[in-house]
C-alpha cells in the first residue's frame, strides 16, 4: 500500500523548510512494518476504573503529584504517571493487553499531547475527545450470530523505513505514530498520524 504511488498521497511528512505537511514524492522505502492493533472495546465504561482514590476523584479531578521527568514528559499528575511508568501505584488498573487496545492508545495519545501541551485538570475532557475520535474512526455492526454489537474496523500501526532510519511517520517516540484504520463495510481507509515535536496533527 505505501509503495503505491497513489497511496503515497495519503502519507505525508512534515517539512522543516516549508513548515507544512508535504507528499513523499518519489522517496524509496526499503521496508514497511505493520503491527495489528486490537480494537474490541465498545463502551467508554472501560475507563470507569480510573475513578479511584489517589488517581481521579469522584467529581473527575485528577490527583496532582510532584513534578518529575518520565520518558521526556514533565509529569505533574497521577494520570500521566499511570500511563507512563510501571512505578505508578495505579499501573495495574489495566493489563498489558488492555493497554494495547486502540481505544486506550487514543486516550493515551490525547492525554500526553505535544511538547507544549497544556494539560487538563479534569478527566472528563479527555474522555469526551477520546470518545468523539473513536466513534469517528471505528465502525460497528450487530453480529448475526450473537446479536451483540461488534467492531468490524481493522487497525494497523504502520512505519516505513529507509535502511535504519524511520522515514515515516518520523523519529521513534511514544507520540510519533501512524495508524491505518480500515473500514471493510464502506471500504474506507483512514490515516491518523502524528510526528512528535513537529507541530502538526
N, C-alpha and C positions, 0 to 999 in steps of 0.2 A: 504493500500500500504506500509506504513512504517513498519507495523508489519510483513510483508512478509520477510522471511529470505533472499531471493534472491534480493529483492529490497533494503535491508539494505546496500548492497554493494555500491549503489549509494550515500547514505547519510553518509558522513564521518565527523569525528570530529577531531579537532586539538589536538594532544598530546603534552603537555608541556615537557614531558620527552624525547621523541624522536624527537621533533621539526618537525613533519610532520603530514599529514593527515592520519588517520587510520580508519579502519572499526569499527562500533559499537560493533561488536561481538554479544554476547547474552544479552546485556543490555535490561532490561524490561522497556517498555514505558507504563505509566499509561493513558496518554491522548494525543491525536493528535488534534491540532487546525488548521483549514484551512479557509482562507479568499479568496473569489473570487476577483481578481484584474481586473478592467476594462481594456480592450485592444482594443481600437477602432480607435486610431489615425493613419491615413495612409499617412500623409505628414509632413515633417520637417518644413513646414510653421507655424506649431503650435508654434514654438519658435521665429517667426519673431517679435513678440511684445516685446521681450527682448531688442531690439534696441530702446531705449527710453532715453530721457535726464535724467541724474543722475544715470543710470544703466549701459548701454552699449553704447559706442559711435558708430557713423555711420561706422567707419572703423573696429569695432569689439573689441576695447579695453574696458576692464571692469573698471568702476569707482572704485577708492580706497576710503577707509573710515578709521577713527581712529580705531586702534585695540581694540577689545572687545571680551570677552568670552561669547559665546552663546551655550547652550546645550553641553558644554565641547569642543567646537571647537573655535580655535583662528580665529576670523573673521577680515579680513583686506580689504574686498572689498564688494561692494553693491550687487553683485550676491549672495554671501553667505548669506548676511543679508536677501535678498528676499526669499531665500529658507528656512531659519531657524526661522524667527521671524515675527509675525504679526505687530510688531512695524516698520517694513520696509515701506518706502513710496511706495514701489512697490509690496507689498504683494498681492494687489487686481488685479494685472495683470492676475492672474489665480484663478479661482474659486476653492472651496473645491473639487468639483467633478473632475475638471481637474487635481488637484494635486494628485489624487488617480489613475490617468491613468498610465499604465505600462511604457509608454514612458517617462512621467515626472519623475517617480520614478527612472528609469535607469539613466536619466540625473542628478538627484539629488545625487544619489549614487556616480557617477563618479566625480561630482564637489566637493563633500565633502571629498571623498577619505579616506585615513587611517590616523593614528596618526602622521606619519612623512611625510605626503604628501607635495610635493612642488607644490603649486597652479600655474595655468597658468594665464597670464595677458590678453589673447585673448579668446573670446567666441568661435570662430570657431573651435578651437582644441577640446573643449568639445563636440561640436555638431558633429564633424566628428566621434569621437569614439562612441558617443551615437547612431548615425545613423548606423554605421557598426555593432554594437552589436545587435541593434533592428532588423535589416534585417536578421541577423544570427538566431535569436531566433523566429521570427514571420513569419507565413505563411499566404499568401493572395491568394484569388481567385476571379474571376468575378462572381457576383451574376447573376443567371439565370433569375431573375425577373427584377431587376433594372438595370442590366448591369454595375453596379458600382463595384469598387474594394473593397472587404471586407476582414477583418481579420477573419480567422477561428480558430486561436490559442486560447486556453483557458489557463489562468494563475491563479495559486493559490499561496498564501503566506502561508507557512506551518511552524509549530513549533511542537516539540514533548516534552512532559513534564513528569518528574518523580516526582510525588507529586506536590510540589510548586516550583520546580526547572526546568528551561528550559534547557533540555539536548541537544536539537538541534534546531536551529543552534548555540546557545550559550546565554550568558547573554543578557538581553534586552537592546538594543541600536539602535539608528537610522540607524547605519551602520552594524548591525548584521541582516542578513536576509537569507531566503531560498525561492526561487521562483521555483515552479514546473510548467514547461511550456509544455503543451500538444498539440501535432500536430495531429489532427484526420485524416488528409489526408494521411500522411506517417506512422501514428501510432508510433510516436517517442515521448518519454518523456525526456526532458532536465532539469537538475537541476542546478540552478545558486545560489550559496550561498557564504556568507562571514561572518566570525566571527571577529568583530572589535578588533583590537589590537593584534591579533594572528599571523599576518604577512603572511597569505596565502589567495589567491583568488582562 
